[in-house]
Amino acid sequence: MLINLREIYLPAMIFSIILDFQLGSYFLYLYLKHRKDEIGLNKMLLAFSNLFGIGAISYLFLVIGSFFLDDSYFAEKFIRIGVSILQGGVLVVLLHLLSRPFENLVNTRVVKVLSVLSGVSILYPLLLYIRLIGLLPSILLGLIGGGYFLFFQVKVLRLTSGTVHTRLLMTLIGEVVFLIGLSLGSGLPHMTLIFEVKEILYFTGSYVVNIGLFIIFYGTFKFPGVPEFNWKNNLLELYIIDARNLFELYSYSFSKIRKPYEEFRTSDSNNENNQISSIGIVGISDVFDEITKTYQNRIKTIKYGDFTIILEYEKDPKSHLIFVLFVNKNMKSLQIFLQKVKNQFLTTYKSILLNMDILERFRDTIFSGFDVILQEILD
């Protein structure tokens, strides 16, 4: 009878295993893509890659052992190997949480204890198996380790906002749906039920797994990477300056996007202490240019009182635009943000920047629409 179930389960199971491998590969691609940003939190992408890649192998063993082997001895061996591999995926994720980028977000002592327990749960199905209690110890330890990783993701969610928050939330929901489907469709529970009920559970689980994977894939599509937490709260002022004609093309104050509970200076204090002169910035830039004699070595950051100035330039040595970002403290995420602002501004206003007549006549209003674009970059 189980062989006849193959016509129902095989398409969904093969598809879910393939999609699981693809997700693992996609997360690895995202990690490699964002690794150049040198933001440690992007190691979450590598953790996801390992989890889904190892999970796919585990699911393959569980499916084969549960449905496609008639010999009970080999079926049990495949299921035990599948459970052991799944515990290995949990262990790898826990070890990622012990890396430096996450040390302030987790209790390292708890993670180390859970890692040891996960190691034991890997060995139990293979070497320490007790038939009387079956796979229950490994399943319980796996739930504890996996539950802590889910708790960690919830903690990360609370510290993120915008697109990153939405994407991570969808990924978390997809993981929960996937685990529910895995527990139903793999035959892990081995519940003593009448066959008709088991058939319904297996059929439901195999398709629930795919739903969970689709949610995860949708949540991670064009994932922007994980920026440093609270980076937006360090934003103060943005200025885009025409260094050749010594005037300001565009400016934006980030005080309007601050969270209500964040401490920040009053507008009067900002006007007094943070007043920025485009001529002053140009002067600083020219001084450093005179020293270095090369465009490539123009200064990128300047410590200015209690805050820091981050600068970006066009690639063309003959260019005259300087992108200036005033921040409370320098962060890699803020440098990446300013680079995105530069690229988007140059792309949007490329033709206008080449027409000096229009630029001089309408420079007070022509760039006002960049506020909307800036908000999209912030999200």
C-alpha positions as CSV (number, residue, x, y, z in Angstrom):
1,M,0.0,0.0,0.0
2,L,2.9,2.4,0.8
3,I,4.3,1.8,-2.7
4,N,1.0,3.1,-4.1
5,L,1.4,6.3,-2.1
6,R,4.4,7.1,-4.3
7,E,2.1,8.5,-7.0
8,I,0.7,11.0,-4.5
9,Y,3.8,12.0,-2.6
10,L,6.7,11.7,-5.0
11,P,6.0,14.9,-7.1
12,A,5.7,17.1,-4.0
13,M,8.6,15.5,-2.2
14,I,11.0,15.7,-5.1
15,F,10.0,19.3,-5.7
16,S,10.5,20.2,-2.0
17,I,13.9,18.6,-1.9
18,I,15.0,20.4,-5.1
19,L,13.6,23.7,-3.8
20,D,15.4,23.2,-0.4
21,F,18.7,22.7,-2.2
22,Q,18.0,25.8,-4.3
23,L,17.3,27.9,-1.2
24,G,20.5,26.7,0.4
25,S,22.4,27.7,-2.8
26,Y,20.6,31.0,-3.0
27,F,21.4,32.0,0.6
28,L,25.0,31.1,-0.1
29,Y,24.9,33.4,-3.2
30,L,23.4,36.2,-1.1
31,Y,26.1,35.8,1.5
32,L,28.9,35.9,-1.0
33,K,27.3,38.9,-2.7
34,H,27.1,40.9,0.6
35,R,30.3,39.7,2.1
36,K,32.2,42.6,0.4
37,D,30.1,44.9,2.6
38,E,32.1,43.6,5.6
39,I,29.0,43.6,7.8
40,G,29.3,40.6,10.2
41,L,25.5,40.2,10.6
42,N,25.4,38.9,7.0
43,K,26.7,35.7,8.4
44,M,23.0,35.0,9.1
45,L,22.7,34.3,5.4
46,L,25.5,31.7,5.6
47,A,23.7,30.1,8.6
48,F,20.5,29.9,6.6
49,S,22.5,28.4,3.6
50,N,23.9,25.7,5.8
51,L,20.5,25.0,7.5
52,F,18.6,24.6,4.3
53,G,21.3,22.7,2.5
54,I,21.8,20.2,5.3
55,G,18.0,20.1,5.8
56,A,17.5,19.1,2.2
57,I,19.8,16.1,2.6
58,S,18.1,15.2,5.9
59,Y,14.7,15.4,4.3
60,L,15.8,13.2,1.4
61,F,16.9,10.4,3.8
62,L,13.7,10.7,5.9
63,V,11.5,10.5,2.8
64,I,13.3,7.5,1.4
65,G,13.2,5.7,4.7
66,S,9.6,6.5,5.4
67,F,8.0,5.7,2.1
68,F,10.3,4.0,-0.4
69,L,12.0,1.2,1.4
70,D,10.2,-2.1,2.0
71,D,12.9,-3.6,4.2
72,S,12.2,-2.4,7.8
73,Y,15.9,-2.6,8.8
74,F,17.1,-0.3,6.0
75,A,14.1,2.0,6.4
76,E,15.0,2.5,10.0
77,K,18.6,3.1,9.2
78,F,17.7,5.8,6.7
79,I,15.4,7.5,9.1
80,R,18.0,7.5,11.9
81,I,20.7,8.9,9.5
82,G,18.2,11.6,8.3
83,V,17.5,12.6,11.9
84,S,21.3,12.7,12.7
85,I,21.9,14.9,9.6
86,L,19.1,17.2,10.7
87,Q,20.7,17.6,14.1
88,G,24.0,18.4,12.3
89,G,22.2,21.3,10.6
90,V,21.0,22.6,14.0
91,L,24.5,22.3,15.4
92,V,26.1,24.3,12.5
93,V,23.5,27.1,13.0
94,L,24.3,27.2,16.8
95,L,28.0,27.4,16.0
96,H,27.4,30.4,13.7
97,L,25.7,32.1,16.7
98,L,28.9,31.9,18.6
99,S,30.7,34.1,16.1
100,R,31.7,37.7,17.0
101,P,28.9,39.5,15.1
102,F,26.2,37.8,17.3
103,E,28.0,37.9,20.7
104,N,25.9,40.8,21.9
105,L,22.6,39.1,20.8
106,V,22.9,35.7,22.4
107,N,23.8,34.1,25.7
108,T,27.0,32.4,24.7
109,R,26.9,30.0,27.6
110,V,23.5,28.8,26.7
111,V,24.5,28.4,23.0
112,K,27.5,26.4,24.0
113,V,25.4,24.1,26.2
114,L,22.9,23.6,23.3
115,S,25.7,22.9,20.9
116,V,27.0,20.1,23.1
117,L,23.5,18.7,23.4
118,S,23.1,18.9,19.6
119,G,26.4,17.0,19.2
120,V,25.0,14.3,21.5
121,S,21.8,14.2,19.5
122,I,23.9,13.6,16.3
123,L,25.6,10.6,17.8
124,Y,22.5,9.2,19.5
125,P,20.6,7.8,16.4
126,L,23.8,6.3,15.0
127,L,25.7,5.0,18.1
128,L,23.6,5.3,21.2
129,Y,20.2,4.4,19.9
130,I,17.8,2.9,22.4
131,R,14.9,1.1,20.8
132,L,12.6,1.5,23.8
133,I,12.5,5.3,23.5
134,G,13.3,5.5,19.8
135,L,14.3,8.9,18.3
136,L,12.5,10.9,21.0
137,P,15.7,12.3,22.6
138,S,17.1,13.6,19.3
139,I,13.7,15.1,18.3
140,L,13.4,16.9,21.7
141,L,17.0,18.2,21.6
142,G,16.6,19.3,18.0
143,L,13.4,21.2,18.9
144,I,15.3,22.9,21.8
145,G,18.2,23.9,19.6
146,G,16.0,24.9,16.7
147,G,13.7,26.8,19.0
148,Y,16.6,28.9,20.3
149,F,17.5,29.8,16.7
150,L,13.9,30.9,16.1
151,F,14.1,32.9,19.3
152,F,17.3,34.5,18.0
153,Q,15.5,35.5,14.8
154,V,12.7,37.0,16.8
155,K,15.3,39.1,18.6
156,V,16.8,40.2,15.4
157,L,13.4,41.1,14.0
158,R,12.8,43.5,16.9
159,L,16.0,45.4,16.1
160,T,15.4,45.7,12.3
161,S,13.0,47.8,10.3
162,G,11.7,48.4,6.8
163,T,12.4,45.9,4.1
164,V,14.9,43.9,6.1
165,H,12.3,43.5,8.9
166,T,9.6,42.4,6.5
167,R,11.9,39.9,4.7
168,L,13.2,38.3,7.9
169,L,9.6,38.1,9.2
170,M,8.4,36.2,6.1
171,T,11.5,33.9,6.4
172,L,10.6,33.1,10.0
173,I,7.0,32.4,9.1
174,G,8.1,30.2,6.3
175,E,10.5,28.2,8.6
176,V,7.6,27.5,11.0
177,V,5.4,26.3,8.2
178,F,8.2,24.2,6.8
179,L,8.9,22.5,10.2
180,I,5.2,21.7,10.6
181,G,5.1,20.2,7.2
182,L,8.3,18.3,7.9
183,S,7.0,16.7,11.1
184,L,3.8,15.6,9.3
185,G,5.1,14.6,5.9
186,S,8.3,12.8,6.9
187,G,6.8,10.1,9.1
188,L,8.9,11.2,12.1
189,P,6.2,11.0,14.7
190,H,5.4,7.3,13.8
191,M,2.0,7.8,15.5
192,T,-0.1,4.7,16.0
193,L,-3.1,5.8,13.9
194,I,-5.3,4.1,11.4
195,F,-3.8,4.1,8.0
196,E,-6.4,6.6,6.6
197,V,-5.4,9.2,9.1
198,K,-1.7,8.7,8.4
199,E,-2.3,9.0,4.7
200,I,-4.0,12.4,5.2
201,L,-1.1,13.6,7.4
202,Y,1.6,12.5,5.0
203,F,-0.2,14.1,2.0
204,T,-0.8,17.3,3.9
205,G,2.7,17.5,5.3
206,S,4.3,17.0,1.9
207,Y,2.5,20.0,0.5
208,V,2.8,22.2,3.6
209,V,6.6,21.8,3.3
210,N,6.4,23.3,-0.1
211,I,4.3,26.2,1.0
212,G,6.8,27.0,3.8
213,L,9.7,26.9,1.3
214,F,7.8,29.2,-1.1
215,I,7.2,31.7,1.7
216,I,10.9,31.6,2.6
217,F,11.9,32.0,-1.1
218,Y,9.5,35.0,-1.5
219,G,10.8,36.5,1.7
220,T,14.4,36.3,0.6
221,F,14.0,37.3,-3.0
222,K,16.3,40.3,-3.7
223,F,17.2,40.3,0.0
224,P,19.1,43.5,0.8
225,G,21.4,42.0,3.4
226,V,21.4,42.6,7.1
227,P,22.7,46.0,8.1
228,E,24.1,46.9,11.5
229,F,21.4,47.5,14.1
230,N,20.1,51.0,14.8
231,W,22.2,52.4,12.0
232,K,19.4,54.8,11.0
233,N,19.5,56.4,14.4
234,N,23.0,57.6,13.8
235,L,22.0,59.7,10.7
236,L,22.1,63.5,11.1
237,E,22.3,65.4,7.9
238,L,22.9,64.7,4.2
239,Y,24.4,67.3,1.8
240,I,25.1,67.1,-1.9
241,I,27.5,69.8,-2.9
242,D,28.7,71.3,-6.1
243,A,32.4,71.8,-5.3
244,R,33.1,73.7,-8.5
245,N,30.5,76.4,-8.0
246,L,30.6,76.2,-4.2
247,F,26.9,75.7,-3.5
248,E,24.6,73.2,-2.1
249,L,22.4,71.1,-4.5
250,Y,20.5,69.1,-2.0
251,S,20.2,68.6,1.8
252,Y,18.1,66.5,4.1
253,S,17.7,66.3,7.9
254,F,17.2,62.8,9.3
255,S,15.7,64.1,12.5
256,K,12.2,63.6,11.0
257,I,12.7,59.8,10.8
258,R,14.1,59.3,14.3
259,K,12.2,57.1,16.7
260,P,10.4,59.0,19.5
261,Y,12.3,57.3,22.3
262,E,15.8,58.1,20.8
263,E,17.7,61.0,22.4
264,F,18.7,63.7,20.0
265,R,19.4,67.4,19.9
266,T,16.7,70.0,19.5
267,S,16.3,71.8,16.3
268,D,17.8,74.9,17.8
269,S,20.8,73.0,19.0
270,N,21.2,71.4,15.6
271,N,21.1,74.8,13.8
272,E,23.7,76.1,16.2
273,N,26.1,73.2,16.4
274,N,25.6,71.3,13.2
275,Q,25.4,74.2,10.7
276,I,27.3,73.0,7.6
277,S,28.9,75.3,5.1
278,S,29.4,73.8,1.7
279,I,32.4,76.1,1.2
280,G,33.9,74.7,4.4
281,I,33.5,71.1,3.2
282,V,35.0,72.0,-0.1
283,G,37.9,73.7,1.7
284,I,38.6,70.5,3.7
285,S,38.4,68.4,0.5
286,D,40.8,70.7,-1.3
287,V,43.3,70.6,1.5
288,F,43.5,66.9,1.4
289,D,43.6,66.8,-2.4
290,E,46.5,69.1,-2.3
291,I,48.3,66.8,0.1
292,T,47.6,63.6,-1.7
293,K,47.7,65.0,-5.2
294,T,45.4,62.1,-6.4
295,Y,41.7,61.9,-6.6
296,Q,41.7,58.3,-5.4
297,N,43.1,59.2,-2.0
298,R,40.5,61.9,-1.2
299,I,39.5,61.8,2.4
300,K,36.5,59.5,3.1
301,T,35.8,60.3,6.8
302,I,36.4,63.4,8.9
303,K,36.0,63.6,12.7
304,Y,34.1,66.8,13.3
305,G,33.4,67.7,16.9
306,D,31.0,65.1,18.4
307,F,30.1,63.5,15.1
308,T,31.7,62.1,12.0
309,I,31.5,63.3,8.3
310,I,31.4,60.6,5.7
311,L,32.2,61.7,2.1
312,E,31.7,60.1,-1.3
313,Y,32.9,61.3,-4.7
314,E,32.2,60.5,-8.3
315,K,34.6,58.1,-10.0
316,D,35.5,60.7,-12.6
317,P,38.5,62.7,-11.4
318,K,37.1,65.7,-13.1
319,S,33.7,65.5,-11.3
320,H,32.6,68.3,-9.0
321,L,30.0,66.7,-6.7
322,I,30.7,65.7,-3.1
323,F,28.2,63.6,-1.1
324,V,28.4,64.5,2.6
325,L,26.8,62.5,5.4
326,F,26.9,63.8,9.0
327,V,26.5,60.9,11.5
328,N,26.8,60.4,15.2
329,K,29.3,57.6,14.7
330,N,30.9,55.9,11.7
331,M,29.4,52.5,10.7
332,K,29.9,50.4,7.6
333,S,26.1,50.4,7.0
334,L,26.2,54.2,6.8
335,Q,29.0,54.1,4.2
336,I,27.0,51.7,2.1
337,F,23.9,53.9,2.5
338,L,25.8,57.0,1.2
339,Q,27.1,55.0,-1.7
340,K,23.6,54.0,-2.6
341,V,22.5,57.7,-2.3
342,K,25.3,58.7,-4.6
343,N,24.5,56.1,-7.3
344,Q,20.8,56.9,-7.2
345,F,21.3,60.6,-7.3
346,L,23.6,60.4,-10.3
347,T,21.4,58.0,-12.1
348,T,18.2,60.1,-11.5
349,Y,19.6,63.5,-12.4
350,K,22.3,62.6,-14.9
351,S,21.0,64.8,-17.7
352,I,20.2,67.7,-15.5
353,L,23.7,67.7,-13.9
354,L,25.1,68.2,-17.4
355,N,23.0,71.3,-18.1
356,M,24.5,74.1,-16.0
357,D,21.9,76.7,-17.1
358,I,19.0,74.7,-15.7
359,L,21.0,73.7,-12.7
360,E,21.8,77.3,-11.7
361,R,18.2,78.6,-12.4
362,F,16.3,75.9,-10.6
363,R,18.7,74.3,-8.2
364,D,16.5,75.4,-5.2
365,T,13.6,73.2,-6.3
366,I,14.8,70.8,-9.0
367,F,16.1,68.2,-6.6
368,S,13.2,68.3,-4.1
369,G,11.8,65.1,-5.5
370,F,14.8,63.2,-4.2
371,D,13.2,63.1,-0.8
372,V,10.9,60.3,-2.0
373,I,13.8,58.4,-3.5
374,L,15.8,58.8,-0.3
375,Q,12.9,57.3,1.7
376,E,13.0,54.3,-0.6
377,I,16.7,53.8,0.0
378,L,16.1,54.1,3.8
379,D,13.4,51.4,3.6
